[in-house]
Amino acid sequence: MQEHDGSRGRIRLDVSFDGIREAGGVPPDPNASVGSRQIVEITNFDLAVYSKTGATELGQLTTQTLFSGFGGPCETAPNPDIGDPVVRWDSLAHRWILNQFALDQAGGPNLLCVAVSSSEDATGAYYRYAFGYQHFIDHPKVSVWPDAYYAAFTAGAFPETCAWDRSRMLRGADADQQCYIVPTPTIPLPSDLDGPTPPPQGEPNLLIALNPAYNSLQYWRFHVDWADQTRTAVTGPEELPVAPYTPACMSTDPTRCVPQAGTTQQLDSLSYSAMYRLAYRNFGDHESLVVNHAVDAPGGVGVRWYELRLDHGRPVVHQQSTYAPGSTYRWMASAAQDRNGDIALGYSTSNSQARPSISVTGRLADDPLNAMTFRETTVWTGTGSQTGSNRWGDYTSMAIDPEDDCTFWYTNQYQAVDGTGNWNTRIASFHLSG
């Protein structure tokens, strides 16, 4: 099913400002999270802390600044041996968690370097950890859950998922991890808590991945037991049927798919992966998750989005649709829900007549199912195309402000002029309902 522009009019932006910018490297992989009074943005190269009005409180600094004095590759590995960072606000503990990989070219272990703030102040002190892995690490995604911080990433022939001991990390104690292979060719996303209400006691973390059959999602449930590892279990895969789809540009080349004005260089659609985040929220009377990925649509590429609900701990499709109004390319999306159940969707747009730009849409909780009912709103119009690389990025991020639990903050990238590695990021906030 495919939807078109809705009838509620355009979204009014509240705050919009430029974030981290770079001259030299691609892709940026921009993402940001929002805390009680600050915004933390992180990219493959740098991090920064902002106030909610856009004032810079810290940075722009290299991501390795977090690991100064820590030693080893977390502190010393050069680009491109560090990257794919994620920042999350732990809404239960009021802390920040940031991570990036660090690859050791000297034959040592590959690491995920993790920093957990000791307070809600993102400019303060951090507890720092390095978790080691045998294989090359790529595309790691980290999520917040009550019993652990969960991570999933590529590692060898199949992805790997790990639980890190959150309770010990929050107090700076030595922390273990428990890891398991997930036998799927696509990268899963762990469920990531939004809002102040935790999931029911003992509920496993849900992992979702695309099924190569293109007519279902695969899922696993990860229950960790820190007292007795023999009771830890990762069960799955199980299949969740969805409306059939074709991943973006699979008939040609999904890594060179998205056209841009003024250049023959085409960009990677990332259609082989579910897109960050698998955002979870407990509403009390139901539990809901939203996730998306890029699919073929008439005249271009669209965003297939889902709202899933848990039935006795297992996901069912509550609503789904492909957002693709008009003949353009929409990809690199991220979705989240506010405390009312409204859903916001942010993404990149481009076509052969327009340079890559940033847009958002959304729907209210009581709107008719299976449709984004707000008209597409442009957050920022790009005036440059990326001319020397197909790697536009691996993810963007939609976050929720914990102070009111209904302000969305979206982070993505654009270019002011044609070139490679000369990108800017943009951070913008908006509401869908009062």
C-alpha positions, 0 to 999 in steps of 0.5 A: 500500500502506498500513501500520498500527502495528507490533509493536515497541512505542513509541520511547523518547525520550532528550532532549527540550526546547523550542527556538526560540519566536516571537510574531508570524510564520508559518510558522516552517519549523523545522529543525535539524542536529547536529554533533560537540557542538552542535545548531543550530536555525534558523527563518524568524525566529531561530537558536539553538545548543544543547548535546546536553543542551538547554542554550542556548549561543547565541541566540535571535538573528535569522538576520541576526545571521550577516550583521552587517557583511556589508552588503546585503539579507543584513544589512538586509532585513526580514521577510518579505523574508528566510526559508526557512532551512536548516542542515546539518552537513557530516559530511565537513568537520565544518563548518556551512552555513546559508542563507536568502533575502533579497529586494531590494524596491528592484530589486536581485538576489534573494539566497541568503545562505550562511554556512559555519563556519570550524570545528566550533564553531557559535558561532565565525566564519563565511565569508559569501556572497551568490549572486544570482538574477534571479527571486523565490526560494522554498522553497530547499533546500541539501544537502551533497555532496563536489564542491559544496553543492547548492541547489534552489528556485523561480525564475520559471516553473520551479525552478532548481538550483545548485552552489556551490563547496564546496572554496573556501567551506570555506576562505573563498575567493571562490566561484562557482555553476553554475545550471540550470533544472529543467523541472518544476512541482514543487520538487526536492530535492537528495540530502543526505549523512549519515554519514562515507562519501562517495558514489563518486568523481564520482557526480552529485548526485541530484535528486528531485521529484514527478511530477504524474501521481502514479504516479512520481517524477522525477529528474535527475543533476547533475554539476558540473565546476569546472575546465571548465564545459562538462563540467557536466551536468544530465541528466533528467528520468527517471521512477521508477515508484512505487505510485500515490497521490493527493496529500493533499486534491487533490480539495478544496484542499491548502492548506486541508486539515488539520483542528484541534480548536477551530477551523474553520481548516485547515492546508496539507498541502504535498502538492504537494512532496517533503518535506525531506530527500532523505537519502543514505547510502553503506553500502559494499555499497549506496547508499540514499536516503529521502524522503517526501510527504503523500498521501490515506489513509482517514479523513485524510492519511498519509505516503508514504515511500520507501527508494530504492537506486542501481543504477549511479547510478540510483534504484530503489525498494527499499521504499515504503509509506503510513504512516496508522494510524487516521483522523488527519492526518499530514503535514510529515514528515522521514525519515533513516537511521542507520548500521545502515540503520534508518529514522526518520520524524517528522511532525505529527499533527492532526484535528478532535478534537486539536490539532497534535502531534509524533510519530515512528515507525521501522523496523529495517533487518532488519524486513519491507520496506514497513512502519514496525514501531515504534508511533507515539510522541508527542514532544509533545502540542500544546495549541493550534491555529493559528487565523488562518493556514493556513501551518503550515510548509514543512518539519521535519527529521530529523538524525543525530548524527555522534558515534555515527551512530545517534542521531536528532534530530527538530525540529518545531513545536507550539502551547501555546495557540490563536492565530497566530504563537505557536508553539514548536519542540521538539527530541527525540532517540531511538535505534531500535537499539543 
